[in-house]
Structure formats: structure tokens, C-alpha cells
């Protein structure tokens, strides 16, 4: 008899893949994040038919045009967690200030920081999209203030992302390795498809927006030229793969090895990606899979955040490539 498929909730409860002492709460929290993913995936499948493509005409706190799907994804998060009983506060790329949920207090001790729809430039052209979530545990005596939600990545208790592509995947870590689940639309459940993901120590793929290369510091440009130079030993070179969706590009590298770069620029050394709800959760996932995440000069998870929407350079992927990138950026090569 074939073994029954392992669902997301069953895996967490049986494997205790949760923060210590929180297996039941954590499985419920992940089920709710999974529900958000199901709802967003359903809308994306029909987006071209129900008039939710294009922009709203609004500008978000990042100074970016808000797509209709950005707004819908953000609202989906707020609706699902408003009466979850587990989350006391949320912060999003689309919102200037955090949202507090006093109705969930004091039972709800989790704080979520999230990018509701990563890769918004892909929304109108049927390309991959994603969702990124950072999970914090709050132990204060009242609802958390904004400064109490601004923490180093090392203080995350869990991190996950959802990838909306040919299938919908949920990949998460609670500090005990990285697990991947694929949504089976027929039964409406996330089923374990990628257990204990391990990233190769090196790969042959790089992912970067090379349209910005003229703005990169010399060390970053030299590193990219190194990757593209012929390998005399094997006759091969690195292949470029860039979708414009951070989740999709990092997922490819998580499974196959290589490196993703969104570096700082000469006039914007802070970079583009947000530390708390993009770089930190992806860094936790990648490190738990044996990879590395760096700003070019330090470990991403050790960056001390100052503001909710702080930006940071991100170099993430296999250990050998990231270490080599650091050598070039820091002038050791």
C-alpha cells in the first residue's frame, strides 16, 4: 500500500517542525498563510478575466505604482489574519504603518512582516509571482509598537515564501531545515513534495538585473564579468536566468544552486530590496538549506534594522558563489 500524502499541518505536528513549544499554534499559523496563498493563487488564475490587471492609480509608501493585484493580495492577508487569534500585528510593503489586531490580543503572539505580491511587474504578462513572509514571536505586555517589530533577521522564528507558477508552492523553515509543499488543487491541500531541501554548494546560474550594471560599483561589475568568462577547465560558463520575481529567481537557485544579486548602486548603496520582509525571510530559508545571504560586506541576518521599510543590498545563493562575490566586492580579488 502506498503511503498517504503528507499535508503541511500533518508534517508540522508529526515532525515538530515549529518553534519550541508552539507546534499547535505554528501549524495553525502556517495553515492560515497557506490559505492566503490559495486565495491569491485562485485570483491570479483568473486575473485576465475579472478586470484585476493594471494599476490602481495610487502610489505606495515605497514610491511605486500600486497594481490592482498588489492591493488585492494585501487585503487578503489582512482579512485572513484579522480574526485568526494568533497574530497581533502585521506590517506590509504596501502599508506605511503596521496594522494592530487588538481583537487577537493577548492570545495572539505572532507578528507577520510580508511582501504580499512579489514581482508586481509580472502581473500583467502572466509571469511568476510570489509572496514572502517573516514570522516573529512577541512576548511583550501590550500590543507591539513599531520599533518592537523592527528586529534583526536572527530573531525570526520562521520564514516562508509562496511561489505562484505552473503550480503553487509553499516553502518554509522554522529553523529546522527547509521543507517544500505543492498545492494539489484537486484536494485543496499543500502536500510535501520537497523534503529537507539542501542547496548545492555551487551552481552554474546567476540572476541579476543587468540593465542596472552601469550603476554598480566596480567590484560587483568585476564579479559579474568573472561569472561570464569561459571556464578553461570545463569549457562552460554561468547561464543568466532572471524573471523579475525575486521569489522565482531565489527558488530556482535554492533547488539548483547559483547566485542571485540585487546589489547596491553607486548612487544608492542601500540597494532596492526591503530588509525586514524580503531579504531577511529569504536569507533564513537559504541559510537553513545550506546557502548564504550577504549584503556584500556582512551577513544579511546580522544587519541591525532602523526603519520598517529599510532597504538593503542582497547577494544570496550557494556558499561558494556568495563568498566569491564578497571577495570581489571587498577588494580581495
Number of C-alpha atoms within 10 A of each C-alpha: 3 4 5 6 13 16 16 22 21 14 17 19 16 10 11 18 23 22 16 10 9 13 18 13 18 23 20 17 20 19 16 17 20 21 18 24 26 21 14 24 22 14 17 21 12 11 17 15 10 9 9 20 17 17 16 14 10 13 13 16 15 14 8 10 16 19 23 19 23 26 19 15 23 20 14 18 22 18 11 14 21 20 15 17 20 22 27 28 28 23 25 23 24 22 15 13 14 18 15 19 21 17 14 20 16 17 12 21 20 21 21 23 24 26 23 30 26 25 20 21 15 14 23 15 9 12 17 22 26 25 26 25 24 25 23 22 18 18 11 11 7 11 19 17 12 16 11 10 21 20 20 17 28 15 13 21 19 25 27 24 30 31 25 24 16 8 11 21 26 26 22 25 26 23 18 16 19 25 24 21 22 20 22 13 12 6 8 10 20 24 21 20 17 15 12 14 18 20 24 19 17 18 21 16 22 22 25 21 15 15 7 11 15 11 16 19 16 16 19 24 16 16 18 19 11 16 18 15 12 13 12 8 6 7 8 12 15 19 14 16 15 18 17 19 21 26 23 23 21 23 20 18 26 25 16 19 25 28 31 27 26 21 28 23 19 13 10 14 14 17 19 17 19 20 28 32 27 25 26 29 30 31 27 29 27 27 24 22 24 18 27 25 28 25 26 25 13 11 16 27 25 15 18 13 18 11 14 22 22 16 20 26 24 28 29 32 38 27 23 17 26 24 18 16 29 21 17 19 21 13 11 10 12
